[in-house]
Amino acid sequence: MQSDLPCVSQNQLRKWSKLAEVKYRRDYGLFIAEGAKVVEELLKSDWQVEAVLLLPEKILHWERLFEQIKGKFPVYRLKIQEWKKLSQDKEPEGIIAIVRNRKMPSWSSWLQSAGEHVLIGHEISNPRNLGALMRSARWFGFKKIMLSANSVDVTHPKVIRASMGSIFHLNILTDVDLQSALPEIKRNYTLIGSDVRNGVSPHPTVKKAALLLGSESRGLPEDLLALANERWRIPGDSEADSLSLPQAAAIMMYEMVKKG
């Protein structure tokens, strides 16, 4: 099976290796999705696949996906030294998809799209944190995510990997001026701001709600917190400074959707 697959050209390899940089992801309109679970979720979605790359010696990881891939997309086999130019994983699973990026939705289409709850991030700069937030959002049934300007690029390879493919099932709006957008959000959702210092404990929400989160290092600025209908703080009994952002977000999302 692997011997029938064509080798990747050096021109293709040079182009795809540049996708580690946001400039080239935007110029080419492509990004890398690595790992068996990530590619499996990609194949369940309607995102466009440009090519699939396989590492023959890792066949146990990707063999079950091969029937869904062959004949549908260009598939290439790589040597380990070629693979290292693309992979983010220390222990690679041997499957990478090159994915065509989508046009960002308009504000109106995003706002009107389906979704009872919304996750909003202010300057989420850590790619693994953002990927973990996407994974939790999908688990708890959140359909829409909004990200402020100065957040990490959602097609960063580490975001895609940490999301475990959840990105392919979410409606994401990026580079948003939250000062302008949040008043409109409040006309459609109860806006909940995460605050490590003050606020009520997380609880089930009766109406549609939007959860507003800040970065792990800085939290939310006061001018954005002042716009919230409620402030939530997770109580704890520990000498630890705080929970990680993905931990705190998962707890709050769980409480939001929990039935009373």
C-alpha positions in Angstrom: 0.0 0.0 0.0 2.7 2.5 1.0 4.9 1.6 -2.0 2.1 2.7 -4.4 2.0 6.2 -2.9 4.0 8.9 -4.7 6.8 10.8 -3.0 6.3 14.4 -2.2 8.2 16.8 -4.4 10.8 19.2 -3.0 8.8 22.2 -4.1 5.7 20.9 -2.2 7.8 20.2 0.8 9.4 23.7 0.8 6.0 25.3 0.5 4.3 23.2 3.2 7.2 23.6 5.6 6.6 27.4 5.5 3.1 26.9 7.0 4.7 27.0 10.5 4.7 30.8 10.0 1.4 32.7 10.1 2.5 34.9 7.1 2.6 31.9 4.8 -0.5 30.4 6.2 -2.3 33.6 5.2 -0.5 34.0 1.9 -1.2 30.4 0.8 -4.6 30.0 2.5 -3.4 26.7 3.9 -2.5 25.2 7.3 -1.3 21.9 8.8 -3.5 19.4 10.7 -1.4 16.7 12.3 -2.4 13.5 14.1 -4.8 10.6 13.6 -7.7 12.1 15.7 -7.3 15.5 14.2 -7.5 14.2 10.7 -10.4 11.9 11.6 -12.4 14.9 12.8 -11.3 16.8 9.7 -12.8 14.1 7.5 -16.1 14.3 9.4 -16.3 18.0 8.5 -16.8 19.9 5.2 -13.4 21.6 5.3 -11.4 21.2 2.1 -8.4 18.9 2.1 -5.5 19.8 -0.2 -3.3 16.7 0.5 -2.6 14.0 3.0 0.9 13.1 4.0 1.8 9.7 5.5 4.8 8.3 7.3 4.9 4.6 6.2 6.5 3.3 9.4 3.6 4.7 11.5 1.0 2.7 9.6 -0.7 1.4 12.8 -1.8 4.9 13.6 -3.3 5.8 10.3 -4.2 2.6 8.6 -7.9 2.7 9.7 -8.3 6.1 8.1 -6.7 5.1 4.8 -10.0 3.9 3.2 -11.6 7.3 3.9 -8.6 9.0 2.3 -7.5 7.1 -0.8 -9.0 8.2 -4.1 -10.5 11.4 -2.5 -7.4 13.5 -2.0 -3.8 13.6 -3.2 -1.8 11.3 -0.8 2.0 11.3 -0.5 4.5 9.3 1.5 7.3 11.0 3.3 10.7 10.0 4.6 11.4 10.6 8.2 13.8 13.5 7.5 11.1 15.2 5.3 8.6 14.6 8.0 10.6 16.4 10.6 10.4 19.6 8.5 6.6 19.6 9.0 5.8 17.8 12.2 5.1 19.4 15.6 5.1 16.1 17.4 8.1 14.5 19.2 6.4 11.1 18.7 4.5 11.6 15.4 1.5 9.4 14.5 2.5 9.7 10.8 -0.4 11.5 9.3 -0.7 15.1 8.3 -3.4 16.9 6.3 -2.8 20.1 4.4 -6.1 22.0 4.8 -7.5 24.9 2.8 -8.5 27.7 5.2 -12.0 29.2 5.1 -13.1 32.7 4.6 -14.0 34.3 8.0 -17.7 34.7 8.6 -19.2 38.1 8.6 -20.3 39.6 12.0 -24.0 39.3 11.1 -23.8 35.7 9.8 -21.8 34.6 12.8 -24.2 36.3 15.2 -27.2 34.7 13.5 -25.8 31.2 13.3 -26.9 28.4 15.5 -25.6 28.2 19.1 -27.2 28.6 22.5 -23.9 29.4 24.2 -20.8 31.4 23.1 -17.2 31.4 24.2 -15.4 34.7 23.9 -11.6 35.1 24.4 -9.7 38.3 25.0 -6.0 38.2 23.8 -5.6 34.4 24.2 -2.0 34.2 23.1 -1.0 30.6 24.1 -1.8 28.2 21.2 -2.2 25.2 23.4 -4.6 27.0 25.7 -6.7 28.1 22.7 -6.8 24.6 21.3 -7.8 23.2 24.7 -10.6 25.8 24.9 -11.9 24.7 21.6 -11.9 21.1 22.7 -13.8 21.9 25.8 -16.2 24.2 24.0 -17.2 21.4 21.6 -17.6 18.9 24.4 -20.0 21.1 26.3 -22.0 22.0 23.2 -20.7 25.5 22.4 -21.0 26.1 18.7 -19.5 29.6 18.4 -16.2 31.2 19.5 -15.2 34.8 19.2 -11.6 36.0 19.6 -10.3 39.5 20.1 -7.5 41.1 18.2 -4.0 40.1 19.5 -5.1 36.5 20.0 -3.0 33.7 18.5 -3.8 32.7 15.0 -6.4 29.9 15.0 -4.6 27.9 12.3 -1.3 27.8 14.4 -0.3 24.1 14.2 -0.3 23.8 18.0 -3.8 25.2 18.2 -5.0 22.6 15.7 -3.3 19.8 17.5 -4.5 20.8 21.0 -8.0 21.2 19.7 -8.0 17.5 18.7 -9.9 18.5 15.6 -12.6 20.4 17.4 -11.8 23.5 15.3 -13.4 21.8 12.3 -16.8 21.8 14.1 -16.9 25.3 15.5 -18.0 28.7 14.0 -15.1 31.0 14.9 -14.8 34.8 14.5 -11.4 36.4 15.0 -9.8 39.8 15.3 -12.8 41.3 16.9 -12.9 44.6 18.7 -14.6 43.4 21.9 -15.4 46.9 23.2 -17.6 47.4 20.1 -18.9 43.8 19.9 -19.9 43.1 23.5 -22.8 45.5 23.7 -24.4 43.6 20.7 -23.6 40.3 22.3 -25.5 41.5 25.4 -28.6 42.1 23.3 -28.6 38.4 22.4 -26.9 36.7 25.4 -26.3 37.0 29.1 -22.6 38.1 29.2 -20.6 36.4 31.9 -17.1 37.7 32.7 -14.5 35.5 34.4 -12.8 37.2 37.3 -10.2 35.6 39.6 -10.9 38.1 42.4 -14.6 38.9 42.7 -17.9 37.4 41.6 -20.4 34.7 42.2 -19.8 31.0 41.9 -20.5 29.5 38.4 -24.1 28.2 38.0 -26.5 26.9 35.4 -27.8 29.7 33.0 -31.4 29.8 32.1 -31.0 32.0 29.1 -28.5 32.0 26.2 -25.1 33.0 27.7 -21.7 34.1 26.5 -18.6 33.3 28.6 -15.9 35.9 28.4 -12.4 34.8 29.3 -9.0 36.6 29.5 -5.5 35.4 29.0 -4.0 33.1 31.6 -1.4 35.6 32.6 -3.4 38.8 32.6 -7.1 37.9 32.9 -9.7 40.4 31.7 -9.2 44.1 31.8 -11.6 46.0 34.0 -13.2 47.9 31.1 -14.4 44.6 29.6 -15.4 43.1 32.9 -17.5 46.2 33.5 -19.6 45.3 30.5 -20.6 41.8 31.9 -24.0 41.1 33.2 -22.4 38.8 35.8 -18.9 38.1 37.1 -18.0 34.6 38.0 -15.2 33.4 40.3 -14.4 29.8 41.0 -13.9 29.3 44.7 -11.0 27.2 45.9 -9.3 26.1 49.1 -5.7 26.1 48.2 -2.5 28.0 48.3 -2.2 27.8 44.5 -2.4 31.2 42.8 -5.1 30.1 40.3 -6.4 27.4 38.0 -5.0 27.2 34.4 -7.2 28.9 31.8 -8.4 25.7 30.2 -9.3 24.2 33.7 -11.2 27.3 34.8 -13.0 27.5 31.4 -14.1 23.9 31.5 -15.5 24.2 35.0 -17.5 27.3 34.0 -18.8 25.8 30.7 -19.9 22.7 32.6 -21.8 24.8 35.1 -23.4 26.9 32.4 -24.9 24.0 30.6 -25.7 21.9 33.7 -29.4 21.4 34.2 -30.7 22.5 37.6 
